[in-house]
Amino acid sequence: MGTHEKKHSRLDLLQNIVITLLTVSAVMLFAATQISSLSQGSNLLNRWFSASSSPAAAAAEEEAAPLSAPVRVAVSGTYGRYGSVTLSSGSEEFIPLATRLGEALGSARSFLSCESQDFMDALSQPSIFYDFWEALPLSVLAELISLPDMPAAIASTNARQLVVSASDSGTVQLLLWDGEGTYLRCGTAITAGDLENTISRYELGGAYFAFDYAENSETFQQVFSRSLFLDPLPQLPQLSVANALTDTDAVLTRLGFNPYTNSRYMESGGTEVVTEGDQSVRLLPEGIIRYQGSGKSDLSIDAESETPTLWEAVSGASELLNSLLSGHTGDAVLYLQWVQQTGSATVLRFGYQAGGVPIRFADGTCAAEVVLSGTAVSSLTLCFRQYTAGGEASLLLPLKQAISIAARQEGKELFIAYTDNGADTASAAWLLE
C-alpha cells in the first residue's frame, strides 16, 4: 500500500471515530434533555396519571357523591307539626320538600324587610320550615336543591332558615332569615292548594319549636325561639372515628407532587414536609394536611373564565377535597359551611355530616378550608376523618334536663349534633350555639 493510500485510510478511520463520538454525544444530549423535561413536567405527569391511570383515583371519582347539605325541617298544619333533624338536601326523602322550596325561590323576584315575629307568625300557619344550619347564598342553595334557574335579583342573598307559608289572604309567601339579624319576605307563585298537598303527605305531631311552649314555660323562654324538638327523641347511632390519611403518597400525587422527591423530610414532632418549587405540603400525624401554593399554582379548579362563579368555586373545591379523601370517609360526607367571594379571591369552609347530622369538632375548627386566587388554589387545609355508624345508639339527655341546662345561657339555640373530640368514637349530643 502506498503512502498516499495509507494517509486516506487513517483519515477515514479518524472520520469514523469523530462521527461515532458525535452520534453518541447527540444521543446523550437528547436523553439528558428528555430527563430534564420529565423532571420539570413531573407535576403535569403526576396529575395526568392520578386522574387517568390510577384505579384508586378513578374509584374515588365514581364514589364521590354530589355536594349536599344537612337540613332540618318542620311541616306545620292545623293539627300539629311533623319534624326531622336527620335529612340531607340530596336524599330521596327531601325531594317533595325541595320541590316546594324550588318553586318558591324560582318565582321570587324581590324581598321586603320584615321582623322576626313575622317569621314566627308564618310558622303558625300551614307551612314548611327549612333550616340549612349555615347561612349560604341563595344561588348555592338553589344548586343544592337542583333548582335550574335562580332569579338574579335574589341570587346573592344569604339564607340559613326559610319558611314557605300560607298567608291570611290565601297566597303563599316565602320568608327567610340570614342567620344574623336580617329577615326578608316576598310573594310566590305557589297556590295554597299546592302547599296543602305537600303538607298532607306527612303525619303531623311529635315536633315543636321552643316558642310553642314559651308562654307556659320559663325555661323554654330562655332558649332560641326556633330551636326545634322532636318527641320521641331521634335515635342516632354512635360513630367510630379513624384517621383516614392512610396513603400519603396518593395524596401527594393528587396534589401534583412527586412523593419520591428528595425534598421530603420529617420534623421532630412527626410532621412530614414536602416542597416543590414555591409549593409545599405539611402532613400532620393527626391526619391533617396543609397545602401552600402560589399565585401561579398548578393546583386549580375548572372554570369557564379566570374568575370562577360562586358555584364553580364551591363545586370545584368540593371535587378537589373529595378526590383527596379518596372515598375513605365512611358514612360521612362533606358539606359547605361558609363561602365568601371578593373579586377574584374565594374562601370556602366545609364540615362533615353523617346521616344528615353535622359533626362538630370540639376545638371549633372546620373539616376543610380552601382559598382560591382565581381558579388557582392558594392554600388548602383538610382534616382526614373516617366515620362509621355502629349498632349502638347515642345516649341523649332527656329534653327536660337538656333545656334546663341550656336555659342558663339565655338566647342560645339548643340542637343535636355529633361531636368529634379526637377520641375513637363520636356520639350525638345536645349542643348550644
C-alpha positions as a Markdown table, in Angstrom:
| # | Residue | x | y | z |
|---|---|---|---|---|
| 1 | Met | 0.0 | 0.0 | 0.0 |
| 2 | Gly | 1.4 | 3.4 | -1.0 |
| 3 | Thr | 2.0 | 6.4 | 1.3 |
| 4 | His | -1.0 | 8.2 | -0.3 |
| 5 | Glu | -3.3 | 5.3 | 0.3 |
| 6 | Lys | -2.2 | 5.0 | 4.0 |
| 7 | Lys | -3.0 | 8.6 | 4.6 |
| 8 | His | -6.5 | 8.2 | 3.2 |
| 9 | Ser | -7.0 | 5.1 | 5.4 |
| 10 | Arg | -6.0 | 7.0 | 8.5 |
| 11 | Leu | -8.3 | 9.9 | 7.6 |
| 12 | Asp | -11.2 | 7.5 | 7.1 |
| 13 | Leu | -10.6 | 6.0 | 10.5 |
| 14 | Leu | -10.4 | 9.4 | 12.2 |
| 15 | Gln | -13.6 | 10.5 | 10.4 |
| 16 | Asn | -15.4 | 7.3 | 11.6 |
| 17 | Ile | -14.3 | 7.9 | 15.1 |
| 18 | Val | -15.4 | 11.5 | 15.1 |
| 19 | Ile | -18.8 | 10.6 | 13.6 |
| 20 | Thr | -19.3 | 7.9 | 16.2 |
| 21 | Leu | -18.4 | 10.3 | 19.0 |
| 22 | Leu | -20.8 | 12.9 | 17.7 |
| 23 | Thr | -23.6 | 10.4 | 17.4 |
| 24 | Val | -23.1 | 9.2 | 21.0 |
| 25 | Ser | -23.0 | 12.8 | 22.2 |
| 26 | Ala | -26.2 | 13.6 | 20.4 |
| 27 | Val | -27.9 | 10.6 | 21.9 |
| 28 | Met | -26.7 | 11.5 | 25.4 |
| 29 | Leu | -27.8 | 15.2 | 24.9 |
| 30 | Phe | -31.2 | 14.1 | 23.7 |
| 31 | Ala | -31.6 | 11.7 | 26.7 |
| 32 | Ala | -30.5 | 14.4 | 29.1 |
| 33 | Thr | -32.9 | 16.9 | 27.6 |
| 34 | Gln | -35.8 | 14.4 | 27.9 |
| 35 | Ile | -34.9 | 13.6 | 31.6 |
| 36 | Ser | -34.8 | 17.3 | 32.3 |
| 37 | Ser | -38.2 | 17.8 | 30.6 |
| 38 | Leu | -39.6 | 14.9 | 32.6 |
| 39 | Ser | -38.3 | 16.3 | 35.8 |
| 40 | Gln | -39.7 | 19.8 | 35.1 |
| 41 | Gly | -43.0 | 18.3 | 34.0 |
| 42 | Ser | -43.5 | 15.9 | 36.9 |
| 43 | Asn | -46.4 | 17.9 | 38.2 |
| 44 | Leu | -48.3 | 17.5 | 34.9 |
| 45 | Leu | -47.4 | 13.8 | 34.6 |
| 46 | Asn | -48.4 | 13.1 | 38.2 |
| 47 | Arg | -51.7 | 14.9 | 37.7 |
| 48 | Trp | -52.4 | 13.1 | 34.4 |
| 49 | Phe | -51.6 | 9.7 | 35.9 |
| 50 | Ser | -53.6 | 10.4 | 39.1 |
| 51 | Ala | -56.6 | 11.4 | 37.0 |
| 52 | Ser | -56.4 | 8.9 | 34.2 |
| 53 | Ser | -54.4 | 5.9 | 35.2 |
| 54 | Ser | -54.8 | 5.5 | 39.0 |
| 55 | Pro | -57.6 | 2.9 | 39.8 |
| 56 | Ala | -57.9 | 4.5 | 43.3 |
| 57 | Ala | -58.4 | 7.9 | 41.8 |
| 58 | Ala | -61.0 | 6.6 | 39.3 |
| 59 | Ala | -62.8 | 4.8 | 42.1 |
| 60 | Ala | -62.8 | 8.0 | 44.2 |
| 61 | Glu | -64.4 | 9.9 | 41.3 |
| 62 | Glu | -67.1 | 7.2 | 41.0 |
| 63 | Glu | -67.7 | 7.1 | 44.7 |
| 64 | Ala | -67.8 | 10.9 | 45.4 |
| 65 | Ala | -71.4 | 11.9 | 45.9 |
| 66 | Pro | -72.7 | 15.3 | 44.7 |
| 67 | Leu | -72.4 | 18.1 | 47.3 |
| 68 | Ser | -75.4 | 18.1 | 49.7 |
| 69 | Ala | -76.3 | 20.0 | 52.9 |
| 70 | Pro | -77.8 | 18.8 | 56.2 |
| 71 | Val | -81.2 | 20.3 | 56.7 |
| 72 | Arg | -83.8 | 20.3 | 59.5 |
| 73 | Val | -87.4 | 20.6 | 58.5 |
| 74 | Ala | -90.8 | 21.2 | 60.2 |
| 75 | Val | -94.1 | 20.7 | 58.3 |
| 76 | Ser | -96.9 | 22.5 | 60.1 |
| 77 | Gly | -100.6 | 22.0 | 59.6 |
| 78 | Thr | -103.8 | 22.7 | 61.5 |
| 79 | Tyr | -103.3 | 19.9 | 64.0 |
| 80 | Gly | -99.6 | 19.9 | 64.7 |
| 81 | Arg | -96.2 | 19.6 | 63.2 |
| 82 | Tyr | -94.0 | 17.0 | 61.5 |
| 83 | Gly | -90.3 | 17.3 | 62.0 |
| 84 | Ser | -87.0 | 15.8 | 61.1 |
| 85 | Val | -83.4 | 16.6 | 62.1 |
| 86 | Thr | -81.7 | 13.9 | 60.0 |
| 87 | Leu | -82.3 | 14.9 | 56.4 |
| 88 | Ser | -79.9 | 15.8 | 53.6 |
| 89 | Ser | -80.7 | 18.0 | 50.7 |
| 90 | Gly | -79.5 | 15.2 | 48.4 |
| 91 | Ser | -81.8 | 12.5 | 50.0 |
| 92 | Glu | -84.8 | 11.0 | 48.3 |
| 93 | Glu | -86.9 | 11.8 | 51.4 |
| 94 | Phe | -86.2 | 15.5 | 50.9 |
| 95 | Ile | -87.4 | 15.7 | 47.2 |
| 96 | Pro | -91.1 | 16.7 | 47.9 |
| 97 | Leu | -89.9 | 19.4 | 50.2 |
| 98 | Ala | -87.2 | 20.5 | 47.9 |
| 99 | Thr | -89.7 | 20.8 | 45.1 |
| 100 | Arg | -91.8 | 23.3 | 47.0 |
| 101 | Leu | -88.8 | 25.3 | 48.1 |
| 102 | Gly | -87.6 | 25.4 | 44.5 |
| 103 | Glu | -90.9 | 26.7 | 43.3 |
| 104 | Ala | -90.9 | 29.4 | 45.9 |
| 105 | Leu | -87.3 | 30.5 | 45.1 |
| 106 | Gly | -87.9 | 30.2 | 41.4 |
| 107 | Ser | -90.9 | 32.5 | 41.5 |
| 108 | Ala | -89.4 | 35.0 | 44.0 |
| 109 | Arg | -88.5 | 38.4 | 42.4 |
| 110 | Ser | -87.7 | 40.8 | 45.2 |
| 111 | Phe | -87.6 | 40.8 | 49.0 |
| 112 | Leu | -89.0 | 43.2 | 51.5 |
| 113 | Ser | -87.7 | 43.6 | 55.1 |
| 114 | Cys | -89.8 | 42.1 | 57.9 |
| 115 | Glu | -89.4 | 41.2 | 61.5 |
| 116 | Ser | -88.6 | 38.0 | 63.4 |
| 117 | Gln | -92.2 | 38.0 | 64.7 |
| 118 | Asp | -93.4 | 37.8 | 61.1 |
| 119 | Phe | -91.3 | 34.8 | 60.6 |
| 120 | Met | -92.7 | 33.1 | 63.7 |
| 121 | Asp | -96.3 | 34.1 | 62.7 |
| 122 | Ala | -95.6 | 32.3 | 59.3 |
| 123 | Leu | -94.7 | 29.2 | 61.2 |
| 124 | Ser | -98.1 | 29.3 | 62.9 |
| 125 | Gln | -99.8 | 29.0 | 59.5 |
| 126 | Pro | -99.8 | 25.9 | 57.3 |
| 127 | Ser | -96.1 | 26.0 | 56.3 |
| 128 | Ile | -92.8 | 24.2 | 55.5 |
| 129 | Phe | -89.8 | 25.3 | 57.5 |
| 130 | Tyr | -86.2 | 24.6 | 56.3 |
| 131 | Asp | -83.0 | 25.1 | 58.4 |
| 132 | Phe | -79.8 | 24.5 | 56.5 |
| 133 | Trp | -77.7 | 25.0 | 59.6 |
| 134 | Glu | -75.4 | 27.5 | 57.9 |
| 135 | Ala | -76.1 | 30.8 | 56.1 |
| 136 | Leu | -75.4 | 30.3 | 52.4 |
| 137 | Pro | -76.1 | 32.4 | 49.2 |
| 138 | Leu | -79.4 | 31.5 | 47.6 |
| 139 | Ser | -77.6 | 30.8 | 44.4 |
| 140 | Val | -75.7 | 28.0 | 46.2 |
| 141 | Leu | -78.9 | 26.7 | 48.0 |
| 142 | Ala | -80.6 | 26.6 | 44.6 |
| 143 | Glu | -77.9 | 24.3 | 43.2 |
| 144 | Leu | -78.1 | 22.1 | 46.3 |
| 145 | Ile | -81.8 | 21.5 | 45.7 |
| 146 | Ser | -81.4 | 21.2 | 41.9 |
| 147 | Leu | -83.2 | 24.4 | 41.0 |
| 148 | Pro | -82.3 | 25.1 | 37.4 |
| 149 | Asp | -82.9 | 28.9 | 37.3 |
| 150 | Met | -82.4 | 31.3 | 40.2 |
| 151 | Pro | -83.7 | 34.9 | 39.7 |
| 152 | Ala | -80.6 | 37.1 | 39.5 |
| 153 | Ala | -82.1 | 39.8 | 41.8 |
| 154 | Ile | -82.0 | 37.5 | 44.8 |
| 155 | Ala | -79.1 | 35.1 | 44.0 |
| 156 | Ser | -76.6 | 36.8 | 46.3 |
| 157 | Thr | -79.0 | 37.0 | 49.3 |
| 158 | Asn | -77.8 | 34.8 | 52.2 |
| 159 | Ala | -80.3 | 32.5 | 53.9 |
| 160 | Arg | -80.0 | 30.0 | 56.7 |
| 161 | Gln | -83.7 | 29.4 | 57.6 |
| 162 | Leu | -86.6 | 29.7 | 55.2 |
| 163 | Val | -90.3 | 29.1 | 55.5 |
| 164 | Val | -92.9 | 28.7 | 52.8 |
| 165 | Ser | -96.2 | 29.7 | 54.4 |
| 166 | Ala | -99.8 | 30.3 | 53.6 |
| 167 | Ser | -100.9 | 33.9 | 54.4 |
| 168 | Asp | -104.3 | 35.2 | 55.6 |
| 169 | Ser | -105.0 | 36.5 | 52.1 |
| 170 | Gly | -104.8 | 33.0 | 50.7 |
| 171 | Thr | -101.5 | 33.4 | 48.9 |
| 172 | Val | -98.2 | 31.7 | 49.7 |
| 173 | Gln | -95.2 | 33.7 | 50.8 |
| 174 | Leu | -91.5 | 32.9 | 51.3 |
| 175 | Leu | -89.7 | 34.3 | 54.3 |
| 176 | Leu | -86.0 | 33.9 | 55.2 |
| 177 | Trp | -83.5 | 34.6 | 58.0 |
| 178 | Asp | -79.8 | 35.2 | 57.2 |
| 179 | Gly | -78.6 | 33.7 | 60.5 |
| 180 | Glu | -77.9 | 37.1 | 62.0 |
| 181 | Gly | -80.4 | 40.0 | 62.1 |
| 182 | Thr | -82.0 | 40.2 | 58.7 |
| 183 | Tyr | -85.5 | 38.9 | 57.9 |
| 184 | Leu | -87.0 | 39.2 | 54.4 |
| 185 | Arg | -90.2 | 38.1 | 52.7 |
| 186 | Cys | -91.8 | 38.0 | 49.3 |
| 187 | Gly | -94.7 | 36.5 | 47.4 |
| 188 | Thr | -94.5 | 33.3 | 45.4 |
| 189 | Ala | -96.4 | 31.6 | 42.6 |
| 190 | Ile | -97.3 | 28.6 | 44.8 |
| 191 | Thr | -101.0 | 28.1 | 45.4 |
| 192 | Ala | -102.4 | 27.4 | 48.9 |
| 193 | Gly | -103.7 | 24.1 | 47.4 |
| 194 | Asp | -100.3 | 23.0 | 46.2 |
| 195 | Leu | -98.8 | 23.8 | 49.7 |
| 196 | Glu | -101.6 | 21.8 | 51.4 |
| 197 | Asn | -101.0 | 18.8 | 49.1 |
| 198 | Thr | -97.4 | 18.7 | 50.3 |
| 199 | Ile | -98.3 | 19.1 | 53.9 |
| 200 | Ser | -100.9 | 16.3 | 53.7 |
| 201 | Arg | -98.1 | 13.8 | 52.9 |
| 202 | Tyr | -96.8 | 14.0 | 56.4 |
| 203 | Glu | -98.1 | 12.7 | 59.7 |
| 204 | Leu | -98.3 | 15.8 | 61.9 |
| 205 | Gly | -97.5 | 15.7 | 65.6 |
| 206 | Gly | -94.3 | 15.0 | 67.5 |
| 207 | Ala | -92.4 | 18.1 | 66.6 |
| 208 | Tyr | -92.5 | 21.6 | 68.1 |
| 209 | Phe | -90.5 | 24.8 | 68.4 |
| 210 | Ala | -89.4 | 26.3 | 71.7 |
| 211 | Phe | -91.8 | 29.2 | 71.2 |
| 212 | Asp | -94.7 | 26.8 | 71.1 |
| 213 | Tyr | -94.3 | 26.3 | 74.9 |
| 214 | Ala | -92.7 | 29.6 | 75.8 |
| 215 | Glu | -96.0 | 31.1 | 77.2 |
| 216 | Asn | -96.3 | 28.3 | 79.8 |
| 217 | Ser | -92.7 | 27.5 | 80.5 |
| 218 | Glu | -90.0 | 29.9 | 81.7 |
| 219 | Thr | -87.2 | 27.5 | 80.6 |
| 220 | Phe | -88.5 | 27.4 | 77.0 |
| 221 | Gln | -88.4 | 31.2 | 77.0 |
| 222 | Gln | -84.7 | 31.2 | 77.7 |
| 223 | Val | -83.6 | 29.3 | 74.6 |
| 224 | Phe | -83.6 | 30.5 | 71.0 |
| 225 | Ser | -87.3 | 30.6 | 70.0 |
| 226 | Arg | -86.9 | 28.4 | 66.8 |
| 227 | Ser | -85.0 | 25.6 | 68.5 |
| 228 | Leu | -86.7 | 22.5 | 67.0 |
| 229 | Phe | -87.5 | 19.5 | 69.2 |
| 230 | Leu | -88.9 | 16.0 | 68.4 |
| 231 | Asp | -90.9 | 13.7 | 70.6 |
| 232 | Pro | -89.7 | 11.0 | 70.8 |
| 233 | Leu | -86.0 | 12.0 | 70.5 |
| 234 | Pro | -84.3 | 10.7 | 67.4 |
| 235 | Gln | -82.2 | 7.5 | 67.7 |
| 236 | Leu | -78.8 | 8.3 | 66.3 |
| 237 | Pro | -76.0 | 5.7 | 66.1 |
| 238 | Gln | -72.6 | 6.2 | 67.7 |
| 239 | Leu | -69.9 | 6.7 | 65.1 |
| 240 | Ser | -66.5 | 5.1 | 65.2 |
| 241 | Val | -63.8 | 7.6 | 64.2 |
| 242 | Ala | -60.5 | 6.8 | 62.4 |
| 243 | Asn | -57.7 | 8.8 | 60.8 |
| 244 | Ala | -58.4 | 8.5 | 57.0 |
| 245 | Leu | -54.9 | 9.7 | 56.0 |
| 246 | Thr | -53.6 | 6.2 | 55.3 |
| 247 | Asp | -51.8 | 6.8 | 52.0 |
| 248 | Thr | -49.8 | 10.0 | 52.0 |
| 249 | Asp | -48.1 | 9.1 | 48.7 |
| 250 | Ala | -51.5 | 9.0 | 46.9 |
| 251 | Val | -52.5 | 12.4 | 48.5 |
| 252 | Leu | -49.2 | 13.9 | 47.3 |
| 253 | Thr | -49.7 | 12.6 | 43.8 |
| 254 | Arg | -53.2 | 14.1 | 43.6 |
| 255 | Leu | -51.8 | 17.4 | 44.7 |
| 256 | Gly | -49.3 | 17.2 | 41.8 |
| 257 | Phe | -46.3 | 16.4 | 44.0 |
| 258 | Asn | -43.7 | 13.7 | 43.4 |
| 259 | Pro | -43.9 | 11.5 | 46.5 |
| 260 | Tyr | -40.4 | 10.2 | 45.9 |
| 261 | Thr | -38.7 | 13.6 | 45.9 |
| 262 | Asn | -35.6 | 14.3 | 47.9 |
| 263 | Ser | -37.3 | 17.4 | 49.2 |
| 264 | Arg | -39.3 | 15.4 | 51.7 |
| 265 | Tyr | -38.3 | 15.3 | 55.3 |
| 266 | Met | -39.7 | 14.6 | 58.8 |
| 267 | Glu | -39.9 | 17.3 | 61.5 |
| 268 | Ser | -39.2 | 16.4 | 65.2 |
| 269 | Gly | -42.9 | 16.4 | 66.0 |
| 270 | Gly | -43.8 | 13.8 | 63.4 |
| 271 | Thr | -45.0 | 16.2 | 60.7 |
| 272 | Glu | -43.8 | 15.4 | 57.1 |
| 273 | Val | -42.9 | 18.3 | 54.9 |
| 274 | Val | -42.7 | 18.1 | 51.1 |
| 275 | Thr | -41.6 | 21.1 | 49.0 |
| 276 | Glu | -41.6 | 21.6 | 45.2 |
| 277 | Gly | -40.7 | 25.0 | 43.9 |
| 278 | Asp | -42.7 | 27.6 | 45.7 |
| 279 | Gln | -45.3 | 25.0 | 46.8 |
| 280 | Ser | -45.3 | 22.9 | 50.0 |
| 281 | Val | -47.4 | 20.3 | 51.8 |
| 282 | Arg | -47.3 | 19.5 | 55.5 |
| 283 | Leu | -48.7 | 16.1 | 56.6 |
| 284 | Leu | -49.5 | 16.2 | 60.3 |
| 285 | Pro | -49.6 | 13.0 | 62.3 |
| 286 | Glu | -53.2 | 13.5 | 63.4 |
| 287 | Gly | -54.4 | 13.3 | 59.8 |
| 288 | Ile | -54.4 | 16.9 | 58.7 |
| 289 | Ile | -52.7 | 18.2 | 55.5 |
| 290 | Arg | -51.8 | 21.8 | 54.8 |
| 291 | Tyr | -51.0 | 22.8 | 51.3 |
| 292 | Gln | -49.5 | 26.2 | 50.5 |
| 293 | Gly | -49.4 | 27.3 | 46.8 |
| 294 | Ser | -48.7 | 30.5 | 45.0 |
| 295 | Gly | -50.5 | 32.7 | 42.6 |
| 296 | Lys | -49.1 | 30.5 | 39.8 |
| 297 | Ser | -50.0 | 27.3 | 41.5 |
| 298 | Asp | -50.5 | 24.2 | 39.2 |
| 299 | Leu | -53.3 | 23.0 | 41.6 |
| 300 | Ser | -56.5 | 24.6 | 40.4 |
| 301 | Ile | -60.2 | 24.0 | 39.8 |
| 302 | Asp | -62.1 | 24.1 | 36.5 |
| 303 | Ala | -64.0 | 27.2 | 35.5 |
| 304 | Glu | -65.1 | 28.9 | 32.3 |
| 305 | Ser | -63.1 | 32.1 | 33.0 |
| 306 | Glu | -60.2 | 33.2 | 35.1 |
| 307 | Thr | -62.5 | 34.1 | 38.0 |
| 308 | Pro | -64.9 | 31.2 | 38.8 |
| 309 | Thr | -68.6 | 31.8 | 39.5 |
| 310 | Leu | -69.6 | 31.2 | 43.1 |
| 311 | Trp | -71.0 | 27.7 | 42.3 |
| 312 | Glu | -67.9 | 26.9 | 40.2 |
| 313 | Ala | -65.8 | 27.7 | 43.2 |
| 314 | Val | -68.0 | 25.6 | 45.5 |
| 315 | Ser | -68.3 | 22.6 | 43.3 |
| 316 | Gly | -64.6 | 22.7 | 42.2 |
| 317 | Ala | -63.3 | 22.9 | 45.8 |
| 318 | Ser | -65.7 | 20.1 | 46.8 |
| 319 | Glu | -64.5 | 17.9 | 43.9 |
| 320 | Leu | -60.9 | 18.5 | 44.9 |
| 321 | Leu | -61.4 | 17.7 | 48.5 |
| 322 | Asn | -63.3 | 14.5 | 47.7 |
| 323 | Ser | -60.5 | 13.4 | 45.4 |
| 324 | Leu | -58.0 | 13.8 | 48.2 |
| 325 | Leu | -60.3 | 11.9 | 50.6 |
| 326 | Ser | -60.5 | 9.2 | 48.0 |
| 327 | Gly | -63.8 | 7.9 | 49.2 |
| 328 | His | -62.5 | 6.9 | 52.6 |
| 329 | Thr | -64.8 | 9.0 | 54.8 |
| 330 | Gly | -67.1 | 6.0 | 55.6 |
| 331 | Asp | -70.7 | 7.1 | 56.4 |
| 332 | Ala | -69.9 | 10.8 | 56.4 |
| 333 | Val | -69.7 | 13.3 | 53.6 |
| 334 | Leu | -68.5 | 16.9 | 53.3 |
| 335 | Tyr | -70.9 | 19.9 | 53.3 |
| 336 | Leu | -70.4 | 23.6 | 52.7 |
| 337 | Gln | -70.4 | 25.7 | 55.9 |
| 338 | Trp | -69.3 | 29.1 | 54.6 |
| 339 | Val | -68.2 | 30.8 | 51.4 |
| 340 | Gln | -67.1 | 34.3 | 50.6 |
| 341 | Gln | -66.1 | 35.7 | 47.3 |
| 342 | Thr | -64.3 | 39.1 | 47.0 |
| 343 | Gly | -63.1 | 39.9 | 43.5 |
| 344 | Ser | -61.0 | 37.0 | 42.3 |
| 345 | Ala | -60.5 | 35.7 | 45.8 |
| 346 | Thr | -62.8 | 32.9 | 47.2 |
| 347 | Val | -62.6 | 31.4 | 50.7 |
| 348 | Leu | -64.6 | 28.2 | 51.4 |
| 349 | Arg | -65.1 | 26.2 | 54.6 |
| 350 | Phe | -66.5 | 22.7 | 54.8 |
| 351 | Gly | -67.7 | 20.3 | 57.6 |
| 352 | Tyr | -68.6 | 16.7 | 57.8 |
| 353 | Gln | -72.1 | 15.4 | 58.1 |
| 354 | Ala | -73.4 | 11.8 | 58.8 |
| 355 | Gly | -77.0 | 10.8 | 58.2 |
| 356 | Gly | -78.0 | 14.5 | 57.7 |
| 357 | Val | -76.5 | 15.4 | 61.1 |
| 358 | Pro | -73.4 | 17.8 | 61.3 |
| 359 | Ile | -70.3 | 16.6 | 63.0 |
| 360 | Arg | -68.7 | 19.4 | 65.0 |
| 361 | Phe | -65.1 | 19.4 | 66.1 |
| 362 | Ala | -64.6 | 20.1 | 69.8 |
| 363 | Asp | -62.0 | 22.8 | 69.1 |
| 364 | Gly | -64.4 | 24.7 | 66.9 |
| 365 | Thr | -62.4 | 24.3 | 63.7 |
| 366 | Cys | -63.8 | 23.2 | 60.3 |
| 367 | Ala | -63.0 | 20.0 | 58.4 |
| 368 | Ala | -61.6 | 21.8 | 55.4 |
| 369 | Glu | -60.7 | 25.3 | 54.2 |
| 370 | Val | -59.8 | 26.2 | 50.6 |
| 371 | Val | -58.6 | 29.6 | 49.5 |
| 372 | Leu | -58.7 | 30.3 | 45.8 |
| 373 | Ser | -57.0 | 33.1 | 43.8 |
| 374 | Gly | -59.0 | 33.0 | 40.6 |
| 375 | Thr | -59.0 | 29.3 | 39.8 |
| 376 | Ala | -55.7 | 28.6 | 41.5 |
| 377 | Val | -55.6 | 27.0 | 45.0 |
| 378 | Ser | -53.6 | 29.4 | 47.2 |
| 379 | Ser | -53.9 | 27.3 | 50.3 |
| 380 | Leu | -55.8 | 24.2 | 51.5 |
| 381 | Thr | -56.3 | 22.5 | 54.9 |
| 382 | Leu | -58.1 | 19.2 | 55.2 |
| 383 | Cys | -58.7 | 17.0 | 58.2 |
| 384 | Phe | -58.9 | 13.4 | 57.1 |
| 385 | Arg | -61.6 | 11.5 | 59.1 |
| 386 | Gln | -63.5 | 8.3 | 58.6 |
| 387 | Tyr | -66.8 | 7.9 | 60.4 |
| 388 | Thr | -68.6 | 4.6 | 60.5 |
| 389 | Ala | -72.1 | 4.2 | 62.1 |
| 390 | Gly | -72.2 | 1.4 | 64.6 |
| 391 | Gly | -75.0 | -0.6 | 66.2 |
| 392 | Glu | -75.0 | 1.2 | 69.5 |
| 393 | Ala | -77.3 | 4.3 | 69.8 |
| 394 | Ser | -76.0 | 7.6 | 71.2 |
| 395 | Leu | -77.3 | 8.4 | 74.7 |
| 396 | Leu | -79.1 | 11.7 | 74.8 |
| 397 | Leu | -80.2 | 13.6 | 77.9 |
| 398 | Pro | -84.0 | 13.8 | 78.2 |
| 399 | Leu | -85.2 | 17.1 | 76.7 |
| 400 | Lys | -86.4 | 18.4 | 80.1 |
| 401 | Gln | -82.9 | 18.1 | 81.6 |
| 402 | Ala | -81.2 | 19.4 | 78.4 |
| 403 | Ile | -83.4 | 22.5 | 78.2 |
| 404 | Ser | -82.9 | 23.3 | 81.9 |
| 405 | Ile | -79.2 | 23.3 | 81.4 |
| 406 | Ala | -79.5 | 25.4 | 78.2 |
| 407 | Ala | -81.6 | 28.0 | 80.0 |
| 408 | Arg | -78.6 | 29.1 | 81.9 |
| 409 | Gln | -77.3 | 30.7 | 78.7 |
| 410 | Glu | -80.2 | 32.8 | 77.6 |
| 411 | Gly | -80.9 | 33.1 | 73.9 |
| 412 | Lys | -78.7 | 30.2 | 72.7 |
| 413 | Glu | -80.0 | 27.6 | 70.2 |
| 414 | Leu | -80.4 | 24.1 | 71.6 |
| 415 | Phe | -79.8 | 21.3 | 69.0 |
| 416 | Ile | -78.5 | 17.8 | 68.5 |
| 417 | Ala | -75.2 | 17.1 | 66.6 |
| 418 | Tyr | -72.2 | 14.9 | 66.7 |
| 419 | Thr | -69.1 | 16.0 | 68.4 |
| 420 | Asp | -65.6 | 14.8 | 67.4 |
| 421 | Asn | -63.2 | 15.4 | 70.3 |
| 422 | Gly | -60.3 | 13.3 | 68.9 |
| 423 | Ala | -61.5 | 10.1 | 70.5 |
| 424 | Asp | -62.1 | 6.9 | 68.5 |
| 425 | Thr | -65.9 | 7.3 | 68.9 |
| 426 | Ala | -68.3 | 10.2 | 68.3 |
| 427 | Ser | -71.8 | 10.4 | 69.9 |
| 428 | Ala | -74.7 | 12.7 | 69.2 |
| 429 | Ala | -75.3 | 15.1 | 72.0 |
| 430 | Trp | -77.2 | 18.3 | 72.9 |
| 431 | Leu | -75.2 | 21.4 | 71.9 |
| 432 | Leu | -75.7 | 25.1 | 72.3 |
| 433 | Glu | -74.8 | 27.9 | 69.9 |
